[in-house]
Amino acid sequence: MTVIEIDGLSKSYRTGKAVDNVSLQVRRGEIFGIVGANGAGKTTIVECVSGLRRRDGGTLRVLGLDPQNDRRKLMQRIGVQLQEAALPDAIKVGEALRMYASFYDKPADYLELMDEWGLTDKKRAGFASLSGGWKQRLFIALALVGNPEVVFLDELTTGLDPSARRNTWGLIRDMRERGVTVVLVTHFMDEAEALCDHIAIIDQGRVIAKGSPRELITKGRSDSLEGAYFALTGRDGE
C-alpha cells in the first residue's frame, strides 16, 4: 500500500529552484531513503511533504491527506525530526516528552516510551547535558510520541561518532519493526545502503535515480551504493 505519493513537486527560493519536478512513492512499512549531497533539495522535499513548507507546484498525498490543506489532521498521524532540531538547554527529558505528548489527540504513554527507548535513567537530565547519541535517541522518542504511522528523519546521524551512529541505525530498524513507515534523509551512502528498502538519489533538486540499493548499485556498475552514487551523479567523490 502506498502511503506517500509525490507527483511533480517543485519549490523555488530567491536563490533558485530547490526542488524540480520530483515524483516519488513510498510504501507502507518500509524505510525509504532520500539521499544526496548537502544542498541537493532533500530537506525541502521533506518539509513540503510533511506540511512544514508550502509547495509551489505538484500534488502531494500523505496517508491520503494533502499536507497543505489537511495539515492539522496530518500532523496527528506523522512524526518529524528535522536536521536543525533543538530543545531549550534546561528542559529535562521527561518534561520534553510530556510536553510533546500534549500536542496529540491520542499520544503514546510517554513514560512507556522512555522505558522502551532507554531514556528512563535520563528522565531528569537536562537537554544540554546529553551526548549527541542521547539527544538523537530523545528526538526519535519525540517523533514517536504521537503514535505516528509515518516518521520523517532528516540527517539523524550527522555529527555522531561511529558507535552512536550504529546504535541509531538499530533504533531506526526498530521503528520499522513497529510497523512505522520511515522516510530517512541522509547524505551518507553507507547508511542508506544498510538501512533502506528503496532509495531516491536527489541531485540539484531532481530525482536522478530510484530503486532498491541493489538495483542502484547494478545501475551504477559498482560494488557499493557510494560508488553507484558517484557514477550516477557524475561526481568525482569527496
The 8 nearest C-alpha neighbors of each residue, nearest first, counted from 0:
[[1, 26, 27, 2, 25, 28, 3, 24],
 [0, 2, 26, 25, 3, 27, 24, 4],
 [1, 3, 62, 27, 26, 61, 25, 0],
 [4, 2, 61, 25, 24, 60, 1, 62],
 [3, 5, 24, 60, 59, 23, 61, 6],
 [6, 4, 22, 59, 23, 58, 24, 8],
 [5, 7, 22, 58, 57, 8, 21, 59],
 [6, 8, 20, 57, 21, 22, 9, 58],
 [9, 7, 57, 21, 20, 56, 6, 5],
 [10, 8, 19, 18, 56, 20, 55, 57],
 [9, 11, 18, 55, 54, 17, 16, 19],
 [12, 10, 16, 17, 15, 18, 13, 9],
 [13, 11, 15, 14, 16, 17, 10, 18],
 [12, 14, 15, 11, 16, 17, 10, 55],
 [13, 15, 12, 16, 11, 17, 10, 38],
 [16, 14, 12, 13, 11, 17, 10, 18],
 [15, 17, 11, 18, 10, 12, 19, 204],
 [18, 16, 204, 40, 11, 10, 15, 19],
 [19, 17, 204, 9, 10, 40, 16, 205],
 [18, 20, 9, 204, 205, 21, 16, 17],
 [21, 19, 7, 8, 9, 22, 18, 205],
 [22, 20, 8, 7, 19, 205, 206, 6],
 [21, 23, 6, 5, 7, 8, 20, 24],
 [24, 22, 5, 4, 6, 21, 25, 3],
 [23, 25, 4, 3, 5, 1, 26, 22],
 [26, 24, 3, 1, 2, 31, 27, 4],
 [27, 25, 1, 0, 2, 29, 28, 24],
 [26, 28, 180, 2, 0, 29, 1, 25],
 [29, 27, 180, 178, 179, 175, 26, 30],
 [30, 28, 180, 27, 31, 26, 196, 181],
 [29, 31, 181, 195, 196, 182, 180, 32],
 [32, 30, 182, 197, 195, 198, 183, 29],
 [31, 33, 198, 183, 195, 184, 182, 34],
 [34, 32, 184, 199, 198, 183, 200, 185],
 [35, 33, 200, 185, 186, 184, 32, 201],
 [34, 36, 186, 201, 200, 39, 202, 37],
 [35, 37, 186, 39, 38, 34, 202, 201],
 [36, 38, 39, 35, 186, 40, 41, 185],
 [37, 39, 40, 36, 41, 203, 17, 35],
 [38, 40, 203, 202, 204, 36, 37, 41],
 [41, 39, 204, 17, 43, 38, 18, 42],
 [42, 40, 44, 43, 39, 33, 45, 184],
 [41, 43, 45, 44, 40, 46, 153, 184],
 [42, 44, 46, 40, 45, 41, 47, 17],
 [45, 43, 41, 47, 42, 46, 48, 40],
 [46, 44, 48, 42, 47, 43, 49, 41],
 [45, 47, 51, 43, 52, 49, 44, 48],
 [48, 46, 52, 50, 44, 45, 49, 54],
 [47, 49, 45, 50, 46, 44, 66, 59],
 [50, 48, 46, 47, 51, 45, 66, 79],
 [51, 49, 66, 47, 48, 52, 67, 70],
 [50, 52, 46, 49, 47, 53, 48, 66],
 [53, 51, 47, 46, 50, 54, 43, 49],
 [54, 52, 47, 55, 67, 51, 50, 10],
 [53, 55, 10, 56, 47, 9, 52, 8],
 [56, 54, 10, 9, 53, 11, 57, 8],
 [57, 55, 9, 8, 54, 10, 58, 7],
 [56, 58, 8, 7, 6, 9, 59, 55],
 [59, 57, 6, 5, 8, 7, 60, 56],
 [60, 58, 5, 4, 65, 6, 48, 61],
 [59, 61, 65, 64, 4, 63, 3, 62],
 [60, 62, 3, 64, 63, 2, 65, 4],
 [63, 61, 2, 64, 3, 60, 73, 1],
 [62, 64, 61, 60, 65, 2, 3, 4],
 [65, 63, 60, 61, 62, 69, 66, 73],
 [64, 66, 60, 69, 68, 67, 59, 61],
 [67, 65, 50, 70, 69, 68, 49, 64],
 [68, 66, 70, 65, 50, 69, 53, 52],
 [67, 69, 65, 70, 66, 64, 71, 50],
 [70, 68, 65, 66, 72, 67, 71, 64],
 [69, 71, 66, 73, 67, 72, 68, 50],
 [72, 70, 74, 73, 69, 75, 68, 66],
 [73, 71, 75, 70, 69, 74, 76, 64],
 [72, 74, 70, 76, 75, 71, 69, 77],
 [73, 75, 76, 71, 77, 72, 70, 78],
 [76, 74, 73, 72, 77, 103, 145, 71],
 [75, 77, 147, 73, 74, 148, 149, 72],
 [78, 76, 147, 149, 74, 150, 148, 75],
 [77, 79, 142, 150, 147, 143, 151, 149],
 [80, 78, 151, 142, 150, 152, 81, 77],
 [81, 79, 152, 153, 151, 142, 138, 84],
 [80, 82, 153, 84, 83, 79, 152, 154],
 [81, 83, 153, 154, 84, 155, 80, 152],
 [82, 84, 81, 85, 80, 153, 154, 155],
 [85, 83, 81, 82, 80, 86, 138, 153],
 [86, 84, 83, 87, 88, 138, 126, 134],
 [85, 87, 88, 126, 90, 84, 95, 89],
 [88, 86, 89, 90, 126, 85, 127, 125],
 [87, 89, 127, 126, 90, 86, 125, 128],
 [88, 90, 125, 87, 126, 91, 127, 86],
 [91, 89, 125, 87, 126, 88, 94, 95],
 [90, 92, 125, 94, 124, 123, 93, 126],
 [91, 93, 122, 95, 94, 124, 123, 96],
 [94, 92, 122, 96, 95, 91, 97, 123],
 [95, 93, 97, 91, 92, 96, 98, 90],
 [96, 94, 98, 92, 93, 97, 91, 99],
 [95, 97, 99, 93, 98, 94, 109, 100],
 [98, 96, 94, 100, 95, 99, 93, 109],
 [97, 99, 95, 101, 96, 100, 94, 102],
 [100, 98, 96, 101, 102, 97, 95, 141],
 [99, 101, 97, 102, 106, 98, 144, 103],
 [100, 102, 98, 99, 103, 97, 106, 104],
 [103, 101, 100, 99, 104, 98, 145, 106],
 [104, 102, 106, 101, 105, 145, 100, 75],
 [103, 105, 106, 102, 75, 101, 145, 100],
 [106, 104, 103, 145, 107, 146, 75, 100],
 [107, 105, 145, 103, 100, 144, 146, 104],
 [106, 108, 144, 146, 109, 145, 105, 100],
 [109, 107, 111, 110, 112, 106, 144, 100],
 [108, 110, 112, 111, 107, 96, 113, 97],
 [111, 109, 113, 112, 108, 114, 119, 93],
 [112, 110, 114, 108, 113, 109, 115, 107],
 [111, 113, 109, 115, 114, 110, 116, 108],
 [114, 112, 118, 110, 119, 116, 111, 115],
 [113, 115, 111, 117, 119, 112, 116, 118],
 [116, 114, 112, 113, 117, 111, 118, 119],
 [117, 115, 113, 114, 118, 112, 140, 136],
 [118, 116, 114, 115, 119, 113, 120, 121],
 [117, 119, 113, 121, 120, 116, 114, 122],
 [118, 120, 122, 113, 114, 121, 117, 110],
 [119, 121, 118, 122, 117, 123, 124, 114],
 [122, 120, 124, 118, 119, 123, 92, 93],
 [121, 123, 93, 92, 119, 120, 124, 118],
 [124, 122, 91, 121, 92, 93, 125, 120],
 [123, 125, 121, 91, 122, 92, 126, 128],
 [126, 124, 91, 89, 90, 128, 127, 88],
 [125, 127, 88, 128, 129, 90, 91, 89],
 [128, 126, 88, 125, 129, 89, 87, 130],
 [129, 127, 126, 125, 130, 124, 88, 89],
 [130, 128, 126, 127, 133, 134, 131, 125],
 [129, 131, 133, 132, 134, 128, 127, 135],
 [130, 132, 134, 133, 159, 135, 129, 158],
 [131, 133, 163, 135, 134, 130, 136, 159],
 [134, 132, 136, 130, 135, 131, 129, 137],
 [135, 133, 137, 131, 136, 132, 129, 130],
 [134, 136, 138, 132, 137, 133, 139, 131],
 [137, 135, 133, 139, 134, 138, 132, 140],
 [138, 136, 140, 134, 135, 139, 141, 133],
 [137, 139, 135, 141, 140, 136, 142, 134],
 [138, 140, 142, 136, 137, 141, 135, 143],
 [139, 141, 137, 143, 142, 138, 144, 136],
 [142, 140, 138, 144, 143, 139, 96, 137],
 [141, 143, 78, 139, 140, 79, 144, 138],
 [144, 142, 140, 141, 145, 146, 147, 78],
 [143, 145, 107, 141, 146, 100, 106, 142],
 [144, 146, 106, 147, 143, 103, 107, 100],
 [147, 145, 143, 144, 107, 106, 148, 76],
 [148, 146, 77, 76, 145, 149, 78, 143],
 [147, 149, 179, 76, 77, 180, 146, 150],
 [148, 150, 180, 77, 147, 179, 181, 78],
 [149, 151, 78, 181, 77, 79, 182, 180],
 [150, 152, 79, 182, 181, 80, 183, 78],
 [153, 151, 183, 80, 155, 184, 182, 79],
 [152, 154, 184, 81, 82, 155, 80, 183],
 [155, 153, 185, 82, 184, 157, 156, 152],
 [154, 156, 153, 157, 152, 82, 135, 185],
 [155, 157, 159, 164, 154, 158, 167, 135],
 [158, 156, 159, 154, 155, 164, 185, 82],
 [159, 157, 156, 160, 131, 155, 164, 132],
 [160, 158, 156, 157, 164, 163, 131, 132],
 [159, 161, 163, 162, 164, 158, 132, 131],
 [162, 160, 164, 163, 165, 159, 166, 156],
 [161, 163, 165, 164, 160, 166, 159, 167],
 [164, 162, 166, 132, 160, 165, 161, 159],
 [163, 165, 161, 167, 162, 166, 159, 156],
 [166, 164, 168, 162, 167, 163, 161, 169],
 [165, 167, 163, 169, 168, 164, 162, 170],
 [168, 166, 170, 164, 169, 165, 163, 171],
 [167, 169, 165, 171, 166, 170, 164, 172],
 [168, 170, 172, 166, 167, 171, 173, 165],
 [169, 171, 173, 167, 168, 172, 174, 166],
 [170, 172, 174, 168, 173, 169, 167, 175],
 [173, 171, 169, 175, 174, 170, 168, 176],
 [174, 172, 176, 170, 171, 175, 169, 177],
 [175, 173, 171, 177, 172, 176, 179, 170],
 [174, 176, 179, 178, 172, 177, 173, 28],
 [175, 177, 173, 178, 174, 172, 179, 28],
 [178, 176, 174, 175, 179, 173, 28, 172],
 [179, 177, 175, 176, 28, 180, 174, 148],
 [180, 178, 175, 148, 177, 28, 149, 174],
 [179, 181, 28, 149, 29, 27, 30, 175],
 [182, 180, 30, 150, 149, 151, 183, 31],
 [183, 181, 151, 31, 30, 32, 152, 150],
 [182, 184, 32, 152, 31, 181, 33, 153],
 [183, 185, 153, 33, 154, 32, 34, 152],
 [186, 184, 154, 34, 187, 183, 33, 153],
 [185, 187, 35, 34, 36, 188, 37, 184],
 [188, 186, 190, 185, 189, 191, 34, 35],
 [187, 189, 225, 191, 190, 224, 192, 186],
 [190, 188, 192, 191, 187, 193, 225, 224],
 [191, 189, 193, 187, 188, 192, 194, 185],
 [192, 190, 188, 195, 194, 193, 189, 32],
 [191, 193, 189, 190, 212, 194, 195, 224],
 [194, 192, 190, 191, 189, 195, 168, 188],
 [195, 193, 191, 192, 190, 196, 30, 168],
 [196, 194, 30, 191, 197, 31, 32, 192],
 [195, 197, 30, 211, 31, 29, 194, 198],
 [198, 196, 211, 31, 210, 195, 32, 212],
 [197, 199, 32, 209, 210, 31, 33, 211],
 [198, 200, 209, 33, 208, 32, 34, 201],
 [199, 201, 34, 208, 35, 206, 207, 209],
 [202, 200, 206, 35, 205, 34, 207, 39],
 [201, 203, 39, 205, 204, 35, 206, 207],
 [204, 202, 39, 205, 40, 201, 17, 38],
 [203, 205, 18, 40, 17, 19, 202, 39],
 [206, 204, 19, 201, 202, 203, 21, 207],
 [207, 205, 201, 208, 200, 21, 199, 202],
 [206, 208, 200, 205, 201, 202, 209, 231],
 [209, 207, 200, 206, 199, 210, 215, 201],
 [210, 208, 199, 198, 200, 215, 211, 207],
 [211, 209, 197, 198, 214, 215, 212, 199],
 [210, 212, 197, 214, 213, 196, 198, 215],
 [213, 211, 215, 214, 192, 216, 197, 210],
 [212, 214, 216, 211, 215, 217, 210, 224],
 [215, 213, 211, 217, 216, 212, 210, 218],
 [214, 216, 218, 212, 217, 213, 219, 210],
 [215, 217, 219, 213, 227, 224, 221, 218],
 [216, 218, 220, 214, 215, 219, 213, 221],
 [219, 217, 215, 220, 216, 214, 227, 221],
 [218, 220, 227, 216, 217, 221, 230, 231],
 [221, 219, 217, 218, 216, 227, 222, 230],
 [220, 222, 227, 216, 219, 226, 223, 217],
 [221, 223, 216, 226, 220, 224, 227, 217],
 [224, 222, 226, 225, 221, 216, 227, 192],
 [223, 225, 227, 216, 226, 188, 228, 192],
 [224, 226, 188, 228, 223, 227, 229, 189],
 [225, 227, 223, 229, 228, 224, 221, 230],
 [228, 226, 219, 224, 230, 216, 221, 225],
 [229, 227, 225, 231, 226, 230, 224, 232],
 [228, 230, 234, 232, 226, 227, 231, 233],
 [231, 229, 227, 233, 228, 219, 232, 226],
 [230, 232, 228, 229, 233, 219, 227, 207],
 [233, 231, 229, 234, 230, 228, 202, 207],
 [232, 234, 230, 231, 229, 235, 228, 236],
 [235, 233, 229, 232, 236, 230, 231, 228],
 [234, 236, 229, 233, 237, 230, 232, 226],
 [237, 235, 234, 229, 226, 225, 233, 228],
 [236, 235, 234, 229, 36, 225, 226, 187]]
